[in-house]
Amino acid sequence: MTLGIRRKMLLILVTVLVIAVGVSGWLTMRKQERDLYDAIELRGQEVIKHAANALALYAVSYDYHGIQLLLDELIQSPDLVHAHVTSAKGNLMATAGPISPAQGRHPSFERPIRFDNRQVGTLTIQLDDADIVRRVTESRNELLLRELLLVLLVAIGEFVALSYVIARPIAIISRTLEKNADTELRIEHPIPFRSTDELGRLADHFNRMRKRLNQTQRQLQTRMEAADAQLVQTNQTLILQSEKLKKANQRLIELSRTDALTGLYNRRHFEDIMTRELGDQRNDGVPCSLLIIDIDRFKQINDTHGHAMGDAVLKHFSRQIREGVRQQDIACRIGGEEFAVACRNTSHQEALRLAERLRESAEQCPLIDGNTQVFYTVSIGATTVTTRPTDLDTAFKHADQALYASKETGRNRVSHHLDQPQPAHLA
């Protein structure tokens, strides 16, 4: 439902009145509640003070029967619902009346029982504030009724006055404006309202400005149409340029990270990844392995079949690596016919199994180009890092030593650094 000016004024007026009267009533009720609960507090302190003094002699002599009799007599008071006494060691000595867990309903008071300046026990009592709550509720209801009546009377009087002074002129202006705007947003009719107040002057100013606004609107409309057409064309150009720039940036990122021939990561990006992996300051015991792979007798392949076929072998073995490594592994072409694979969360034996799988893949899957078959093998050196941080140069050094061992023992082999004898000058 659409809210008219009268309904809005009534809604605002009632809201302001309700808030103002409500805040005033709430503050009044809060003061009454504080006064009443202060009285409860004073009553509880007085009762527990006298009771603790009376129980001192019984508590120091451990007269349980006497304590029980005093507590039974104490809870005969109409506003006392529970009392119990504990010894200085915290043991229950006597209790009277049911214990209530509701703190707001039965406020509790606790006081040490002293004899000769020495604490011999603790007295705890609970008062019943049901009468206080009832009185507060009745006062709140009476105050609410008075506030509602006051709000109603003030709202009716103000609504009638504001409707005649403000709502009626605004309604006239609103109806005129509704029928004035045509499809081209021109204002055809003046506002038929005369008055010496602010709304009358507003209508008079509007009527004088009407002709100038219509003329300015026509000029502005012409300029906006031309600007819109130019903006659409400029926006389309910017979109095309943005798409081209986005593709170019993505291509630059790929070129900066990958080897152009094989599509694997290049050495610089690989070293950045390995530096972060090996430089992890957490000594969590998770191993990381590095494989260095070299195609055996690659120069002979180039001399026999030509450099184009050599490049084809490099791309062929790169595909073997991508298909043979796991999703968590990172492969790169270091340079020439040498490759590297970073194996995350990979132990000594797991690294050997992965390397052996890559070696067998190269040996058993030759490059087939038309009628030409190019058989080739690879030698692999592996190292495993279990304690971090470790620098990248050390990891590469150990993997290179293992690769050298594979080459020296006949090529087409997998060697692990930890399985090799460690001469002093290579350790």
Helices and strands as residue ranges (DSSP letters): H 5-60, H 64-74, E 80-87, E 92-96, E 108-115, E 118-127, H 130-162, I 163-167, H 168-180, H 198-257, H 267-278, E 288-295, H 298-305, H 307-324, E 330-335, E 338-344, H 348-364, E 367-369, E 372-374, E 378-385, H 392-408, E 414-416, G 417-419
